Amino acid sequence: MHTLICGSLAYDTIMVFGDRFKNHILPEQIHILNVAFLVPDMRREFGGCAGNIAYNLKLLGGNPLVMATIGDDSAPYLHRMRQIGLDTAHVREIADSYTAQAFITTDLDDNQITAFHPGAMTHSHQNHIADAAGVSLGIVAPDGREGMLQHAHEFHAAGIPFIFDPGQGLPMFDGEELLAFLKLADYCTVNDYEARLMCERTGRTLEQLADEVQALVVTLGGQGSQIYTGGRCIDIPSVMPDAVIDPTGCGDAYRAGLLYGIAQGWTWEKTGCLASLMGAIKIAHRGGQNHKPSRDDIAAQYQKAFAEPL
């Protein structure tokens, strides 16, 4: 059976400016800002929440199925997906559009200036859950607003359990809409900032929000994560990474661990620990899809971190 991953596919273009923005942006001239930064160091990464989650779930031996929309410039991404064994049957190309992409310029102080073009992502509602066969679990990850709303309703109508993962798309929804998502979903996962924003917009506490789903998962960065389920809060420890290189895609790697554990019917303790490990593995590599541990490597690291077999 498949895990259907609804979300974005995107290109991330990362450029490094070999100076500091503050040396070139004059505060008294900010109203007539016109600057150019020489960026001799540049790389392009495959990203997007759906792509990152599917990549990590594939590493674990899961069976991900991506549902996303892409543009006319999608050939390299499609080639990449097929090369690593990801099914592209439900990746829809939108004519006369670009694949979603972020252009990120970083200076020597790690300040960033980012421009994000949603492109084909805004047409995600053209995909329908019913088009995918053999699906037993799903996730609604950040995507076009209309697509996220539609896919949540379609998962629920089909009786397919799914995770609601609002991510950076959370600001698109008001409190009433967020509560509606929780009533449709079986699980929800957010980071600590998103959790606070969700509480603020809904007027509910975390415990009250958790009552709407089987489990509410809150990630806390280096402090681990917490899983609210069945009236209790389970503390999940963080895993010490080999190196802290790039946090891009760590949350997506964590979500792949959640999906794998849920699909296997594991306890929340074991599921959370695997998710924590996947985030730690990812953070030691640049980009969202450049880490390449085998399933045996992951199992060995899990054994080392938690003193029990995966």
C-alpha positions, 0 to 999 in steps of 0.5 A: 500500500502507498503513502500519498504525499500531497505537497510541493515540488520546488527548486531551491537556488542558494547563492552566497554573497561573500560580504555582509548585507549591512555593508551595502544597504544604507538604512537612511536610503532604504526607501530607494533601495537598489542593490546588486550582490555578486554571488560567485557561489551558487547551487541548485537543490531539489526541494519542496515538502512533498519531494523531501518527505518522499525522498526520506520515506524512500530511504526508510523502505516506505512506499511513497506516492507524490501528488504535486504540480510542476511547471514547464521547467520540470524535466530535471526534477522528473528525471531525478525522481525516476532515477531514485525510484519515485513514482511520478504518475500523479505529478501534474505538469501545468502548462505555461508555468514554472515549478515552484522555486526559492531564490536564497541569497546568504551573506557571511553573517548567515542573513538571508534574502529570499524570493519565493515564486509559487508557480505551478503549486497554486494549481495543486487543486487540479489533483484529486485523491481519488486518482491515486489507487492503493493508498492507506495513509497520506499527508497534506503538506504545504502546497497551494491554499485551495489544494490543501483544503481540497485534499484534506476533505478528499482524504477524509471522504475516502476514509484515508487517515492523514497528517495535516502539516500546515508548515509555512502555509499556516498563515494562509488559514484563519482559526476556523479553517485550522480547526476544520483541518484538525476535525478532518485529519487524524494527526497534525504536526507543527514546529513550536512557532507554528504551534504558538500561531495555531493556538493564537489563531484558534484561541485553543491551548495545545491540549485542546487542539490535541483533542481534535486528532489522534496525535498532535506532534510539536517539534522543538528543534534541538530540544527534541519534540513532543507528541500529545496523544490520548490525554498525555504528552510524550517527550521525544529526545533529540539525536546528536547529529554528526554535524550541523550543516544545514537545517533545510528539509529537517522537518520534512525528514522528521515527517517521513519518520512519522509516516513510516512509524504510523504505517508500521503500527508502531508506538508513538515513542518508537515513531517519534524516535525514528522521526528524530533520528531522520532529522538528525541525519539530514541536518548533517548534509546540505540541501533537502535530498543529498543524504544517502544512508541505506536502510541498514545505516539508519537501523544501525544509527537508531540502535546506537541512539536508542539502544534498541533495534529498529 
